[in-house]
Amino acid sequence: MAKCDHCGKITTFGHNRSFSLRATNRVFRPNLQKVTIIKDGRKVKAILCAKCIRTLGKS
């Protein structure tokens, strides 16, 4: 399952709304990427969303 290892963000569901306001199903997928991070002094590969990659880079 697509899930961020840091925040737990997963795929969510909603609706496309046409001009006539007819609702059709759609999915909102998180922007997940495989990255290498340093955790406890060791390099670890993790699947993170783009927002977590940004916030971990700031600290």
Biopython code that builds the backbone (N, CA, C, O; Angstrom):
import numpy as np
from Bio.PDB.StructureBuilder import StructureBuilder

atoms = [
    (1, "MET", "N", (0.830, -1.179, 0.000)),
    (1, "MET", "CA", (0.000, 0.000, 0.000)),
    (1, "MET", "C", (0.876, 1.244, 0.000)),
    (1, "MET", "O", (1.894, 1.274, 0.691)),
    (2, "ALA", "N", (0.508, 2.259, -0.751)),
    (2, "ALA", "CA", (1.258, 3.503, -0.815)),
    (2, "ALA", "C", (1.053, 4.277, 0.483)),
    (2, "ALA", "O", (-0.056, 4.709, 0.795)),
    (3, "LYS", "N", (2.166, 4.448, 1.250)),
    (3, "LYS", "CA", (2.071, 5.109, 2.540)),
    (3, "LYS", "C", (3.406, 5.752, 2.872)),
    (3, "LYS", "O", (4.459, 5.152, 2.656)),
    (4, "CYS", "N", (3.366, 6.969, 3.396)),
    (4, "CYS", "CA", (4.583, 7.669, 3.806)),
    (4, "CYS", "C", (5.100, 7.036, 5.100)),
    (4, "CYS", "O", (4.331, 6.820, 6.037)),
    (5, "ASP", "N", (6.404, 6.739, 5.152)),
    (5, "ASP", "CA", (6.990, 6.120, 6.336)),
    (5, "ASP", "C", (7.061, 7.085, 7.517)),
    (5, "ASP", "O", (7.143, 6.644, 8.663)),
    (6, "HIS", "N", (7.030, 8.376, 7.263)),
    (6, "HIS", "CA", (7.191, 9.360, 8.340)),
    (6, "HIS", "C", (5.843, 9.823, 8.905)),
    (6, "HIS", "O", (5.623, 9.737, 10.113)),
    (7, "CYS", "N", (4.945, 10.309, 8.054)),
    (7, "CYS", "CA", (3.683, 10.874, 8.547)),
    (7, "CYS", "C", (2.491, 9.940, 8.363)),
    (7, "CYS", "O", (1.437, 10.168, 8.957)),
    (8, "GLY", "N", (2.639, 8.888, 7.549)),
    (8, "GLY", "CA", (1.541, 7.941, 7.358)),
    (8, "GLY", "C", (0.504, 8.366, 6.347)),
    (8, "GLY", "O", (-0.595, 7.812, 6.312)),
    (9, "LYS", "N", (0.840, 9.355, 5.516)),
    (9, "LYS", "CA", (-0.114, 9.838, 4.508)),
    (9, "LYS", "C", (-0.412, 8.728, 3.504)),
    (9, "LYS", "O", (0.499, 8.056, 3.021)),
    (10, "ILE", "N", (-1.707, 8.542, 3.191)),
    (10, "ILE", "CA", (-2.127, 7.478, 2.281)),
    (10, "ILE", "C", (-3.044, 8.063, 1.208)),
    (10, "ILE", "O", (-3.379, 9.247, 1.238)),
    (11, "THR", "N", (-3.442, 7.218, 0.265)),
    (11, "THR", "CA", (-4.359, 7.617, -0.793)),
    (11, "THR", "C", (-5.722, 7.922, -0.193)),
    (11, "THR", "O", (-6.225, 7.173, 0.644)),
    (12, "THR", "N", (-6.324, 9.047, -0.634)),
    (12, "THR", "CA", (-7.669, 9.403, -0.190)),
    (12, "THR", "C", (-8.575, 9.490, -1.414)),
    (12, "THR", "O", (-8.099, 9.562, -2.547)),
    (13, "PHE", "N", (-9.866, 9.482, -1.179)),
    (13, "PHE", "CA", (-10.836, 9.453, -2.257)),
    (13, "PHE", "C", (-11.755, 10.653, -2.202)),
    (13, "PHE", "O", (-12.027, 11.192, -1.129)),
    (14, "GLY", "N", (-12.232, 11.067, -3.356)),
    (14, "GLY", "CA", (-13.141, 12.202, -3.438)),
    (14, "GLY", "C", (-13.928, 12.133, -4.727)),
    (14, "GLY", "O", (-14.151, 11.050, -5.268)),
    (15, "HIS", "N", (-14.355, 13.302, -5.230)),
    (15, "HIS", "CA", (-15.168, 13.369, -6.428)),
    (15, "HIS", "C", (-14.634, 14.404, -7.390)),
    (15, "HIS", "O", (-14.151, 15.458, -6.976)),
    (16, "ASN", "N", (-14.721, 14.101, -8.693)),
    (16, "ASN", "CA", (-14.603, 15.123, -9.727)),
    (16, "ASN", "C", (-15.976, 15.766, -9.849)),
    (16, "ASN", "O", (-16.993, 15.073, -9.813)),
    (17, "ARG", "N", (-16.010, 17.076, -9.992)),
    (17, "ARG", "CA", (-17.276, 17.779, -10.159)),
    (17, "ARG", "C", (-17.294, 18.448, -11.519)),
    (17, "ARG", "O", (-16.469, 19.319, -11.796)),
    (18, "SER", "N", (-18.219, 18.052, -12.363)),
    (18, "SER", "CA", (-18.340, 18.653, -13.686)),
    (18, "SER", "C", (-19.114, 19.967, -13.582)),
    (18, "SER", "O", (-19.558, 20.360, -12.504)),
    (19, "PHE", "N", (-19.266, 20.632, -14.723)),
    (19, "PHE", "CA", (-20.010, 21.901, -14.750)),
    (19, "PHE", "C", (-21.449, 21.706, -14.276)),
    (19, "PHE", "O", (-22.036, 22.597, -13.662)),
    (20, "SER", "N", (-22.010, 20.528, -14.568)),
    (20, "SER", "CA", (-23.378, 20.245, -14.128)),
    (20, "SER", "C", (-23.420, 19.700, -12.702)),
    (20, "SER", "O", (-24.478, 19.292, -12.222)),
    (21, "LEU", "N", (-22.271, 19.695, -12.028)),
    (21, "LEU", "CA", (-22.109, 19.225, -10.645)),
    (21, "LEU", "C", (-22.359, 17.734, -10.474)),
    (21, "LEU", "O", (-22.665, 17.278, -9.373)),
    (22, "ARG", "N", (-22.231, 16.969, -11.560)),
    (22, "ARG", "CA", (-22.301, 15.516, -11.455)),
    (22, "ARG", "C", (-21.012, 15.028, -10.790)),
    (22, "ARG", "O", (-19.924, 15.469, -11.160)),
    (23, "ALA", "N", (-21.124, 14.132, -9.824)),
    (23, "ALA", "CA", (-19.973, 13.650, -9.071)),
    (23, "ALA", "C", (-19.493, 12.312, -9.621)),
    (23, "ALA", "O", (-20.270, 11.361, -9.696)),
    (24, "THR", "N", (-18.233, 12.229, -10.003)),
    (24, "THR", "CA", (-17.620, 10.964, -10.389)),
    (24, "THR", "C", (-16.428, 10.731, -9.477)),
    (24, "THR", "O", (-15.768, 11.678, -9.049)),
    (25, "ASN", "N", (-16.157, 9.478, -9.185)),
    (25, "ASN", "CA", (-15.114, 9.138, -8.226)),
    (25, "ASN", "C", (-13.727, 9.441, -8.762)),
    (25, "ASN", "O", (-13.475, 9.315, -9.960)),
    (26, "ARG", "N", (-12.823, 9.842, -7.868)),
    (26, "ARG", "CA", (-11.420, 10.064, -8.210)),
    (26, "ARG", "C", (-10.572, 9.762, -6.982)),
    (26, "ARG", "O", (-11.095, 9.611, -5.878)),
    (27, "VAL", "N", (-9.251, 9.674, -7.184)),
    (27, "VAL", "CA", (-8.340, 9.408, -6.077)),
    (27, "VAL", "C", (-7.328, 10.534, -5.961)),
    (27, "VAL", "O", (-6.924, 11.129, -6.961)),
    (28, "PHE", "N", (-6.924, 10.821, -4.731)),
    (28, "PHE", "CA", (-5.861, 11.770, -4.445)),
    (28, "PHE", "C", (-4.685, 10.958, -3.925)),
    (28, "PHE", "O", (-4.724, 10.451, -2.804)),
    (29, "ARG", "N", (-3.636, 10.832, -4.737)),
    (29, "ARG", "CA", (-2.472, 10.049, -4.347)),
    (29, "ARG", "C", (-1.386, 10.963, -3.801)),
    (29, "ARG", "O", (-1.137, 12.026, -4.370)),
    (30, "PRO", "N", (-0.730, 10.572, -2.702)),
    (30, "PRO", "CA", (0.365, 11.390, -2.172)),
    (30, "PRO", "C", (1.585, 11.306, -3.081)),
    (30, "PRO", "O", (1.786, 10.304, -3.767)),
    (31, "ASN", "N", (2.395, 12.355, -3.084)),
    (31, "ASN", "CA", (3.603, 12.422, -3.900)),
    (31, "ASN", "C", (4.714, 11.678, -3.162)),
    (31, "ASN", "O", (5.525, 12.296, -2.473)),
    (32, "LEU", "N", (4.752, 10.347, -3.305)),
    (32, "LEU", "CA", (5.718, 9.509, -2.595)),
    (32, "LEU", "C", (6.970, 9.298, -3.428)),
    (32, "LEU", "O", (6.903, 9.093, -4.639)),
    (33, "GLN", "N", (8.121, 9.353, -2.752)),
    (33, "GLN", "CA", (9.405, 9.170, -3.419)),
    (33, "GLN", "C", (10.315, 8.348, -2.532)),
    (33, "GLN", "O", (10.267, 8.451, -1.306)),
    (34, "LYS", "N", (11.163, 7.515, -3.174)),
    (34, "LYS", "CA", (12.165, 6.747, -2.432)),
    (34, "LYS", "C", (13.387, 7.626, -2.222)),
    (34, "LYS", "O", (13.981, 8.116, -3.183)),
    (35, "VAL", "N", (13.761, 7.823, -0.963)),
    (35, "VAL", "CA", (14.913, 8.670, -0.645)),
    (35, "VAL", "C", (15.786, 7.965, 0.387)),
    (35, "VAL", "O", (15.327, 7.081, 1.110)),
    (36, "THR", "N", (17.045, 8.369, 0.443)),
    (36, "THR", "CA", (17.969, 7.884, 1.451)),
    (36, "THR", "C", (18.125, 8.969, 2.506)),
    (36, "THR", "O", (18.492, 10.100, 2.187)),
    (37, "ILE", "N", (17.847, 8.631, 3.763)),
    (37, "ILE", "CA", (17.969, 9.584, 4.855)),
    (37, "ILE", "C", (18.950, 9.043, 5.879)),
    (37, "ILE", "O", (19.236, 7.846, 5.913)),
    (38, "ILE", "N", (19.458, 9.933, 6.708)),
    (38, "ILE", "CA", (20.362, 9.519, 7.778)),
    (38, "ILE", "C", (19.552, 9.458, 9.065)),
    (38, "ILE", "O", (19.043, 10.474, 9.538)),
    (39, "LYS", "N", (19.438, 8.257, 9.626)),
    (39, "LYS", "CA", (18.661, 8.035, 10.840)),
    (39, "LYS", "C", (19.551, 7.351, 11.860)),
    (39, "LYS", "O", (20.043, 6.251, 11.610)),
    (40, "ASP", "N", (19.762, 7.973, 12.987)),
    (40, "ASP", "CA", (20.644, 7.464, 14.046)),
    (40, "ASP", "C", (22.052, 7.204, 13.527)),
    (40, "ASP", "O", (22.693, 6.227, 13.914)),
    (41, "GLY", "N", (22.534, 8.086, 12.645)),
    (41, "GLY", "CA", (23.889, 7.966, 12.113)),
    (41, "GLY", "C", (24.062, 6.917, 11.036)),
    (41, "GLY", "O", (25.191, 6.607, 10.656)),
    (42, "ARG", "N", (22.963, 6.359, 10.530)),
    (42, "ARG", "CA", (23.032, 5.330, 9.484)),
    (42, "ARG", "C", (22.187, 5.756, 8.299)),
    (42, "ARG", "O", (21.168, 6.428, 8.460)),
    (43, "LYS", "N", (22.617, 5.358, 7.098)),
    (43, "LYS", "CA", (21.832, 5.629, 5.905)),
    (43, "LYS", "C", (20.709, 4.605, 5.799)),
    (43, "LYS", "O", (20.940, 3.398, 5.879)),
    (44, "VAL", "N", (19.495, 5.105, 5.618)),
    (44, "VAL", "CA", (18.323, 4.241, 5.541)),
    (44, "VAL", "C", (17.485, 4.692, 4.348)),
    (44, "VAL", "O", (17.264, 5.889, 4.165)),
    (45, "LYS", "N", (17.018, 3.745, 3.537)),
    (45, "LYS", "CA", (16.117, 4.069, 2.435)),
    (45, "LYS", "C", (14.699, 4.094, 2.973)),
    (45, "LYS", "O", (14.289, 3.202, 3.715)),
    (46, "ALA", "N", (13.955, 5.123, 2.593)),
    (46, "ALA", "CA", (12.585, 5.273, 3.069)),
    (46, "ALA", "C", (11.721, 5.813, 1.947)),
    (46, "ALA", "O", (12.212, 6.438, 1.007)),
    (47, "ILE", "N", (10.430, 5.562, 2.063)),
    (47, "ILE", "CA", (9.453, 6.122, 1.130)),
    (47, "ILE", "C", (8.771, 7.270, 1.860)),
    (47, "ILE", "O", (8.046, 7.057, 2.831)),
    (48, "LEU", "N", (9.011, 8.505, 1.378)),
    (48, "LEU", "CA", (8.483, 9.692, 2.030)),
    (48, "LEU", "C", (7.676, 10.521, 1.048)),
    (48, "LEU", "O", (7.916, 10.483, -0.159)),
    (49, "CYS", "N", (6.719, 11.271, 1.576)),
    (49, "CYS", "CA", (5.987, 12.209, 0.738)),
    (49, "CYS", "C", (6.836, 13.464, 0.575)),
    (49, "CYS", "O", (7.770, 13.694, 1.343)),
    (50, "ALA", "N", (6.510, 14.267, -0.417)),
    (50, "ALA", "CA", (7.306, 15.456, -0.741)),
    (50, "ALA", "C", (7.326, 16.434, 0.432)),
    (50, "ALA", "O", (8.345, 17.088, 0.656)),
    (51, "LYS", "N", (6.249, 16.554, 1.175)),
    (51, "LYS", "CA", (6.203, 17.479, 2.299)),
    (51, "LYS", "C", (7.169, 17.049, 3.402)),
    (51, "LYS", "O", (7.833, 17.894, 4.002)),
    (52, "CYS", "N", (7.255, 15.739, 3.678)),
    (52, "CYS", "CA", (8.176, 15.247, 4.701)),
    (52, "CYS", "C", (9.634, 15.404, 4.257)),
    (52, "CYS", "O", (10.505, 15.685, 5.080)),
    (53, "ILE", "N", (9.898, 15.224, 2.969)),
    (53, "ILE", "CA", (11.254, 15.418, 2.466)),
    (53, "ILE", "C", (11.685, 16.859, 2.694)),
    (53, "ILE", "O", (12.823, 17.105, 3.094)),
    (54, "ARG", "N", (10.795, 17.817, 2.445)),
    (54, "ARG", "CA", (11.089, 19.233, 2.656)),
    (54, "ARG", "C", (11.344, 19.538, 4.125)),
    (54, "ARG", "O", (12.321, 20.210, 4.454)),
    (55, "THR", "N", (10.472, 19.049, 5.023)),
    (55, "THR", "CA", (10.602, 19.380, 6.435)),
    (55, "THR", "C", (11.810, 18.703, 7.070)),
    (55, "THR", "O", (12.444, 19.285, 7.950)),
    (56, "LEU", "N", (12.141, 17.486, 6.642)),
    (56, "LEU", "CA", (13.339, 16.819, 7.164)),
    (56, "LEU", "C", (14.595, 17.511, 6.677)),
    (56, "LEU", "O", (15.605, 17.518, 7.379)),
    (57, "GLY", "N", (14.554, 18.094, 5.487)),
    (57, "GLY", "CA", (15.701, 18.824, 4.960)),
    (57, "GLY", "C", (15.965, 20.119, 5.700)),
    (57, "GLY", "O", (17.100, 20.593, 5.745)),
    (58, "LYS", "N", (14.912, 20.702, 6.289)),
    (58, "LYS", "CA", (15.057, 21.963, 7.014)),
    (58, "LYS", "C", (15.695, 21.753, 8.381)),
    (58, "LYS", "O", (16.355, 22.656, 8.894)),
    (59, "SER", "N", (15.511, 20.587, 8.975)),
    (59, "SER", "CA", (16.044, 20.351, 10.322)),
    (59, "SER", "C", (17.410, 19.686, 10.300)),
    (59, "SER", "O", (17.986, 19.424, 11.356)),
]
sb = StructureBuilder()
sb.init_structure("model")
sb.init_model(0)
sb.init_chain("A")
sb.init_seg("    ")
for serial, (resi, resn, name, xyz) in enumerate(atoms, 1):
    if name == "N":
        sb.init_residue(resn, " ", resi, " ")
    sb.init_atom(name, np.array(xyz, "f"), 0.0, 1.0, " ", f" {name:<3s}", serial, name[0])
structure = sb.get_structure()
